[in-house]
Amino acid sequence: MSQMLMRFVVGGAVVSLFALLGDLLRPKGFAGLFAAAPSVALATLSLAAISQGTDYAATEAASMICGAAALAAYAAGCVYFLGIRHAKAGPTAVLMLPVWALVAAILYFGILK
């Protein structure tokens, strides 16, 4: 129960901070981006560091970095195919998933294993 309370407090505080940051930036679409993912990641890392130790939290942080890099590769591919090649959104989104998985696997096994 204390972990849930800690996650609620830390997550809520960080969501508020990132929402404020997103509110200050333009366009307003950044507000949701800044509010969601970083707050969940920071709450998870702080709980992992408290309950499992800093080595475990470091492994989780490295996993999050691998996932973020894979997402960046996915997004770059989608931008290329949608913006430059004018492909359809649905097939592009689905066909770029293996790119995400490949980049994530390469980084995961190259960095963490």
Biotite code that builds the C-alpha atoms (Angstrom):
import biotite.structure as struc

atoms = struc.array([
    struc.Atom([0.000, 0.000, 0.000], chain_id="A", res_id=1, res_name="MET", atom_name="CA", element="C"),
    struc.Atom([2.856, 2.393, 0.754], chain_id="A", res_id=2, res_name="SER", atom_name="CA", element="C"),
    struc.Atom([4.266, 1.814, -2.730], chain_id="A", res_id=3, res_name="GLN", atom_name="CA", element="C"),
    struc.Atom([0.961, 2.830, -4.267], chain_id="A", res_id=4, res_name="MET", atom_name="CA", element="C"),
    struc.Atom([0.822, 5.952, -2.116], chain_id="A", res_id=5, res_name="LEU", atom_name="CA", element="C"),
    struc.Atom([4.422, 6.810, -3.007], chain_id="A", res_id=6, res_name="MET", atom_name="CA", element="C"),
    struc.Atom([3.700, 6.284, -6.717], chain_id="A", res_id=7, res_name="ARG", atom_name="CA", element="C"),
    struc.Atom([0.615, 8.475, -6.439], chain_id="A", res_id=8, res_name="PHE", atom_name="CA", element="C"),
    struc.Atom([2.471, 11.314, -4.703], chain_id="A", res_id=9, res_name="VAL", atom_name="CA", element="C"),
    struc.Atom([5.608, 11.222, -6.850], chain_id="A", res_id=10, res_name="VAL", atom_name="CA", element="C"),
    struc.Atom([3.661, 10.668, -10.065], chain_id="A", res_id=11, res_name="GLY", atom_name="CA", element="C"),
    struc.Atom([1.209, 13.453, -9.277], chain_id="A", res_id=12, res_name="GLY", atom_name="CA", element="C"),
    struc.Atom([3.940, 15.927, -8.430], chain_id="A", res_id=13, res_name="ALA", atom_name="CA", element="C"),
    struc.Atom([5.940, 15.132, -11.544], chain_id="A", res_id=14, res_name="VAL", atom_name="CA", element="C"),
    struc.Atom([2.844, 15.167, -13.772], chain_id="A", res_id=15, res_name="VAL", atom_name="CA", element="C"),
    struc.Atom([2.024, 18.627, -12.438], chain_id="A", res_id=16, res_name="SER", atom_name="CA", element="C"),
    struc.Atom([5.573, 19.833, -13.058], chain_id="A", res_id=17, res_name="LEU", atom_name="CA", element="C"),
    struc.Atom([5.694, 18.510, -16.612], chain_id="A", res_id=18, res_name="PHE", atom_name="CA", element="C"),
    struc.Atom([2.179, 19.768, -17.348], chain_id="A", res_id=19, res_name="ALA", atom_name="CA", element="C"),
    struc.Atom([3.331, 23.218, -16.272], chain_id="A", res_id=20, res_name="LEU", atom_name="CA", element="C"),
    struc.Atom([6.374, 22.915, -18.532], chain_id="A", res_id=21, res_name="LEU", atom_name="CA", element="C"),
    struc.Atom([4.186, 21.762, -21.407], chain_id="A", res_id=22, res_name="GLY", atom_name="CA", element="C"),
    struc.Atom([1.810, 24.649, -20.792], chain_id="A", res_id=23, res_name="ASP", atom_name="CA", element="C"),
    struc.Atom([4.652, 27.122, -21.165], chain_id="A", res_id=24, res_name="LEU", atom_name="CA", element="C"),
    struc.Atom([5.800, 25.687, -24.507], chain_id="A", res_id=25, res_name="LEU", atom_name="CA", element="C"),
    struc.Atom([4.221, 25.960, -27.922], chain_id="A", res_id=26, res_name="ARG", atom_name="CA", element="C"),
    struc.Atom([2.411, 24.135, -29.485], chain_id="A", res_id=27, res_name="PRO", atom_name="CA", element="C"),
    struc.Atom([0.054, 23.067, -26.743], chain_id="A", res_id=28, res_name="LYS", atom_name="CA", element="C"),
    struc.Atom([0.238, 19.466, -27.953], chain_id="A", res_id=29, res_name="GLY", atom_name="CA", element="C"),
    struc.Atom([3.485, 19.124, -26.017], chain_id="A", res_id=30, res_name="PHE", atom_name="CA", element="C"),
    struc.Atom([1.575, 19.367, -22.721], chain_id="A", res_id=31, res_name="ALA", atom_name="CA", element="C"),
    struc.Atom([0.321, 15.785, -22.932], chain_id="A", res_id=32, res_name="GLY", atom_name="CA", element="C"),
    struc.Atom([3.711, 14.500, -24.007], chain_id="A", res_id=33, res_name="LEU", atom_name="CA", element="C"),
    struc.Atom([5.491, 16.172, -21.133], chain_id="A", res_id=34, res_name="PHE", atom_name="CA", element="C"),
    struc.Atom([2.841, 15.190, -18.605], chain_id="A", res_id=35, res_name="ALA", atom_name="CA", element="C"),
    struc.Atom([2.525, 11.461, -19.136], chain_id="A", res_id=36, res_name="ALA", atom_name="CA", element="C"),
    struc.Atom([5.650, 9.459, -19.899], chain_id="A", res_id=37, res_name="ALA", atom_name="CA", element="C"),
    struc.Atom([8.305, 11.271, -17.860], chain_id="A", res_id=38, res_name="PRO", atom_name="CA", element="C"),
    struc.Atom([6.204, 11.247, -14.723], chain_id="A", res_id=39, res_name="SER", atom_name="CA", element="C"),
    struc.Atom([5.490, 7.537, -14.947], chain_id="A", res_id=40, res_name="VAL", atom_name="CA", element="C"),
    struc.Atom([9.159, 6.799, -15.651], chain_id="A", res_id=41, res_name="ALA", atom_name="CA", element="C"),
    struc.Atom([10.397, 8.910, -12.738], chain_id="A", res_id=42, res_name="LEU", atom_name="CA", element="C"),
    struc.Atom([7.877, 7.418, -10.344], chain_id="A", res_id=43, res_name="ALA", atom_name="CA", element="C"),
    struc.Atom([8.845, 3.917, -11.438], chain_id="A", res_id=44, res_name="THR", atom_name="CA", element="C"),
    struc.Atom([12.561, 4.626, -11.103], chain_id="A", res_id=45, res_name="LEU", atom_name="CA", element="C"),
    struc.Atom([12.204, 6.196, -7.679], chain_id="A", res_id=46, res_name="SER", atom_name="CA", element="C"),
    struc.Atom([10.165, 3.239, -6.417], chain_id="A", res_id=47, res_name="LEU", atom_name="CA", element="C"),
    struc.Atom([12.643, 0.804, -7.943], chain_id="A", res_id=48, res_name="ALA", atom_name="CA", element="C"),
    struc.Atom([15.565, 2.578, -6.293], chain_id="A", res_id=49, res_name="ALA", atom_name="CA", element="C"),
    struc.Atom([13.831, 2.586, -2.909], chain_id="A", res_id=50, res_name="ILE", atom_name="CA", element="C"),
    struc.Atom([12.530, -0.982, -2.970], chain_id="A", res_id=51, res_name="SER", atom_name="CA", element="C"),
    struc.Atom([15.092, -2.849, -5.111], chain_id="A", res_id=52, res_name="GLN", atom_name="CA", element="C"),
    struc.Atom([18.234, -0.742, -4.886], chain_id="A", res_id=53, res_name="GLY", atom_name="CA", element="C"),
    struc.Atom([20.098, 1.546, -7.239], chain_id="A", res_id=54, res_name="THR", atom_name="CA", element="C"),
    struc.Atom([21.567, -1.234, -9.397], chain_id="A", res_id=55, res_name="ASP", atom_name="CA", element="C"),
    struc.Atom([18.086, -2.446, -10.269], chain_id="A", res_id=56, res_name="TYR", atom_name="CA", element="C"),
    struc.Atom([16.920, 1.125, -10.934], chain_id="A", res_id=57, res_name="ALA", atom_name="CA", element="C"),
    struc.Atom([19.929, 1.671, -13.201], chain_id="A", res_id=58, res_name="ALA", atom_name="CA", element="C"),
    struc.Atom([18.960, -1.403, -15.230], chain_id="A", res_id=59, res_name="THR", atom_name="CA", element="C"),
    struc.Atom([15.399, -0.103, -15.511], chain_id="A", res_id=60, res_name="GLU", atom_name="CA", element="C"),
    struc.Atom([16.668, 3.313, -16.586], chain_id="A", res_id=61, res_name="ALA", atom_name="CA", element="C"),
    struc.Atom([18.847, 1.734, -19.282], chain_id="A", res_id=62, res_name="ALA", atom_name="CA", element="C"),
    struc.Atom([15.823, -0.254, -20.484], chain_id="A", res_id=63, res_name="SER", atom_name="CA", element="C"),
    struc.Atom([13.811, 2.953, -20.687], chain_id="A", res_id=64, res_name="MET", atom_name="CA", element="C"),
    struc.Atom([16.568, 4.601, -22.724], chain_id="A", res_id=65, res_name="ILE", atom_name="CA", element="C"),
    struc.Atom([16.603, 1.640, -25.140], chain_id="A", res_id=66, res_name="CYS", atom_name="CA", element="C"),
    struc.Atom([12.841, 1.891, -25.506], chain_id="A", res_id=67, res_name="GLY", atom_name="CA", element="C"),
    struc.Atom([13.004, 5.646, -26.094], chain_id="A", res_id=68, res_name="ALA", atom_name="CA", element="C"),
    struc.Atom([15.658, 5.234, -28.793], chain_id="A", res_id=69, res_name="ALA", atom_name="CA", element="C"),
    struc.Atom([13.563, 2.532, -30.470], chain_id="A", res_id=70, res_name="ALA", atom_name="CA", element="C"),
    struc.Atom([10.534, 4.825, -30.346], chain_id="A", res_id=71, res_name="LEU", atom_name="CA", element="C"),
    struc.Atom([12.606, 7.606, -31.934], chain_id="A", res_id=72, res_name="ALA", atom_name="CA", element="C"),
    struc.Atom([13.587, 5.247, -34.774], chain_id="A", res_id=73, res_name="ALA", atom_name="CA", element="C"),
    struc.Atom([9.929, 4.262, -35.209], chain_id="A", res_id=74, res_name="TYR", atom_name="CA", element="C"),
    struc.Atom([8.837, 7.902, -35.262], chain_id="A", res_id=75, res_name="ALA", atom_name="CA", element="C"),
    struc.Atom([11.585, 8.870, -37.729], chain_id="A", res_id=76, res_name="ALA", atom_name="CA", element="C"),
    struc.Atom([10.510, 6.062, -40.050], chain_id="A", res_id=77, res_name="GLY", atom_name="CA", element="C"),
    struc.Atom([6.873, 7.115, -39.795], chain_id="A", res_id=78, res_name="CYS", atom_name="CA", element="C"),
    struc.Atom([7.790, 10.730, -40.536], chain_id="A", res_id=79, res_name="VAL", atom_name="CA", element="C"),
    struc.Atom([9.782, 9.636, -43.568], chain_id="A", res_id=80, res_name="TYR", atom_name="CA", element="C"),
    struc.Atom([7.091, 7.405, -45.034], chain_id="A", res_id=81, res_name="PHE", atom_name="CA", element="C"),
    struc.Atom([4.162, 9.669, -44.180], chain_id="A", res_id=82, res_name="LEU", atom_name="CA", element="C"),
    struc.Atom([5.726, 13.053, -44.839], chain_id="A", res_id=83, res_name="GLY", atom_name="CA", element="C"),
    struc.Atom([8.124, 12.393, -47.688], chain_id="A", res_id=84, res_name="ILE", atom_name="CA", element="C"),
    struc.Atom([6.814, 9.266, -49.399], chain_id="A", res_id=85, res_name="ARG", atom_name="CA", element="C"),
    struc.Atom([3.119, 10.122, -48.705], chain_id="A", res_id=86, res_name="HIS", atom_name="CA", element="C"),
    struc.Atom([2.236, 6.586, -47.634], chain_id="A", res_id=87, res_name="ALA", atom_name="CA", element="C"),
    struc.Atom([-1.001, 5.716, -45.852], chain_id="A", res_id=88, res_name="LYS", atom_name="CA", element="C"),
    struc.Atom([-0.972, 6.091, -42.061], chain_id="A", res_id=89, res_name="ALA", atom_name="CA", element="C"),
    struc.Atom([-2.370, 2.685, -41.066], chain_id="A", res_id=90, res_name="GLY", atom_name="CA", element="C"),
    struc.Atom([-0.003, 0.475, -43.026], chain_id="A", res_id=91, res_name="PRO", atom_name="CA", element="C"),
    struc.Atom([2.946, 2.710, -42.182], chain_id="A", res_id=92, res_name="THR", atom_name="CA", element="C"),
    struc.Atom([2.247, 2.499, -38.460], chain_id="A", res_id=93, res_name="ALA", atom_name="CA", element="C"),
    struc.Atom([1.930, -1.279, -38.598], chain_id="A", res_id=94, res_name="VAL", atom_name="CA", element="C"),
    struc.Atom([4.890, -1.872, -40.903], chain_id="A", res_id=95, res_name="LEU", atom_name="CA", element="C"),
    struc.Atom([7.192, 0.297, -38.770], chain_id="A", res_id=96, res_name="MET", atom_name="CA", element="C"),
    struc.Atom([6.568, -1.876, -35.683], chain_id="A", res_id=97, res_name="LEU", atom_name="CA", element="C"),
    struc.Atom([9.256, -4.397, -36.691], chain_id="A", res_id=98, res_name="PRO", atom_name="CA", element="C"),
    struc.Atom([11.705, -1.475, -36.946], chain_id="A", res_id=99, res_name="VAL", atom_name="CA", element="C"),
    struc.Atom([10.860, -0.523, -33.384], chain_id="A", res_id=100, res_name="TRP", atom_name="CA", element="C"),
    struc.Atom([11.255, -4.128, -32.230], chain_id="A", res_id=101, res_name="ALA", atom_name="CA", element="C"),
    struc.Atom([14.558, -4.567, -34.056], chain_id="A", res_id=102, res_name="LEU", atom_name="CA", element="C"),
    struc.Atom([16.090, -1.367, -32.684], chain_id="A", res_id=103, res_name="VAL", atom_name="CA", element="C"),
    struc.Atom([14.856, -2.195, -29.177], chain_id="A", res_id=104, res_name="ALA", atom_name="CA", element="C"),
    struc.Atom([16.281, -5.736, -29.379], chain_id="A", res_id=105, res_name="ALA", atom_name="CA", element="C"),
    struc.Atom([19.639, -4.575, -30.729], chain_id="A", res_id=106, res_name="ILE", atom_name="CA", element="C"),
    struc.Atom([19.985, -1.953, -28.033], chain_id="A", res_id=107, res_name="LEU", atom_name="CA", element="C"),
    struc.Atom([18.713, -4.238, -25.275], chain_id="A", res_id=108, res_name="TYR", atom_name="CA", element="C"),
    struc.Atom([21.008, -7.117, -26.091], chain_id="A", res_id=109, res_name="PHE", atom_name="CA", element="C"),
    struc.Atom([23.899, -4.814, -26.985], chain_id="A", res_id=110, res_name="GLY", atom_name="CA", element="C"),
    struc.Atom([23.711, -2.676, -23.838], chain_id="A", res_id=111, res_name="ILE", atom_name="CA", element="C"),
    struc.Atom([22.007, -4.710, -21.137], chain_id="A", res_id=112, res_name="LEU", atom_name="CA", element="C"),
    struc.Atom([23.079, -8.267, -21.864], chain_id="A", res_id=113, res_name="LYS", atom_name="CA", element="C"),
])
